Amino acid sequence: MPNRCQRLLAAILLFAAPVHAETLLCHVTYGGETQDLEARPVSSPYTVPVQPIGSYFLFRIVFQKEPADLAAIKLYVFADRDSGPLPIQQATHPYPPLAGKGAGFGFTGLNQVYEPIRDGELQYWCEWSPSSGPAR
């Protein structure tokens, strides 16, 4: 029968072990600044918020694995207009994602989206990891 110290050590190791979960990591660059946005699978696409990028863009990652007929990775770019968000790009990728489209640019390849008013550019690419941590 394990003593108290052995049980405590076992409990610490159990909770300290890394959790392996699928992760999407999107590298979004705007105005010379890159943000790494992480997403995990969701059960409903309706609960996924947008992430502000600079003062003009909004970025949204929907990573849905179930049900199987709806499994996909959807990426959205919106213009943050005074009248409300205006969709300017939407990309759908299969789940699980296919092999990389461009050298060093994950399964999406490098995407470039332009502001229709201010003439700025947002770039992004995304990678998938079947376990926790960056997929690099």
MIRO-901137 format. One line per 3 residues: number of its first residue (from 1); for each residue x, y, z of C-alpha. Coordinates in steps of 0.05 Angstrom, whole numbers. Layout:
<pts>
NUM = X Y Z ~ ...
</pts>
This chain:
<pts>
1 = 0 0 0 ~ 30 68 -20 ~ 48 115 34
4 = 25 188 38 ~ 87 215 3 ~ 79 166 -55
7 = 6 184 -64 ~ 22 259 -62 ~ 77 249 -114
10 = 31 209 -159 ~ -23 264 -154 ~ 28 318 -171
13 = 53 279 -232 ~ -18 266 -255 ~ -36 340 -254
16 = 31 364 -280 ~ 29 320 -342 ~ 17 359 -406
19 = -52 357 -434 ~ -52 337 -507 ~ -105 372 -547
22 = -110 393 -619 ~ -91 465 -631 ~ -94 514 -688
25 = -44 570 -687 ~ -54 629 -735 ~ 1 679 -745
28 = -31 746 -762 ~ 11 806 -784 ~ -15 877 -791
31 = 24 942 -787 ~ 90 906 -775 ~ 63 870 -714
34 = 50 795 -711 ~ -1 764 -664 ~ -5 689 -653
37 = -78 669 -644 ~ -93 600 -616 ~ -157 561 -625
40 = -182 494 -599 ~ -242 454 -624 ~ -310 482 -607
43 = -378 448 -606 ~ -415 509 -633 ~ -389 560 -683
46 = -437 612 -656 ~ -397 622 -591 ~ -330 638 -623
49 = -312 712 -615 ~ -273 756 -663 ~ -204 781 -645
52 = -187 854 -661 ~ -126 863 -704 ~ -102 935 -705
55 = -156 987 -709 ~ -191 961 -772 ~ -192 885 -777
58 = -226 830 -738 ~ -203 758 -744 ~ -243 696 -726
61 = -223 623 -724 ~ -276 569 -721 ~ -247 499 -710
64 = -303 449 -709 ~ -291 373 -708 ~ -362 348 -694
67 = -410 329 -721 ~ -369 296 -775 ~ -411 326 -832
70 = -395 397 -806 ~ -322 385 -789 ~ -281 442 -818
73 = -234 499 -802 ~ -263 566 -821 ~ -224 631 -820
76 = -258 698 -825 ~ -231 769 -835 ~ -277 827 -823
79 = -270 902 -831 ~ -290 936 -766 ~ -336 989 -795
82 = -377 1040 -756 ~ -440 1006 -782 ~ -415 938 -756
85 = -367 883 -779 ~ -364 874 -854 ~ -338 806 -879
88 = -282 815 -929 ~ -253 744 -931 ~ -276 675 -910
91 = -235 611 -922 ~ -257 540 -908 ~ -207 484 -898
94 = -222 410 -888 ~ -213 376 -822 ~ -163 348 -811
97 = -124 399 -852 ~ -86 377 -914 ~ -11 383 -919
100 = 19 453 -924 ~ 4 496 -985 ~ 67 537 -983
103 = 136 526 -955 ~ 135 549 -883 ~ 63 574 -885
106 = 23 516 -854 ~ -40 487 -884 ~ -69 554 -906
109 = -10 582 -945 ~ 3 656 -937 ~ -60 698 -943
112 = -62 773 -957 ~ -124 815 -944 ~ -128 888 -961
115 = -168 944 -927 ~ -219 971 -975 ~ -214 1041 -946
118 = -146 1053 -913 ~ -104 1013 -962 ~ -69 971 -908
121 = -52 897 -912 ~ -65 840 -864 ~ -26 775 -874
124 = -39 709 -841 ~ -23 635 -843 ~ -44 579 -798
127 = -15 513 -774 ~ -47 453 -741 ~ -19 411 -685
130 = -52 346 -665 ~ -24 356 -594 ~ -13 415 -547
133 = 37 470 -563 ~ 57 504 -628 ~ 59 461 -690
136 = 124 491 -715
</pts>
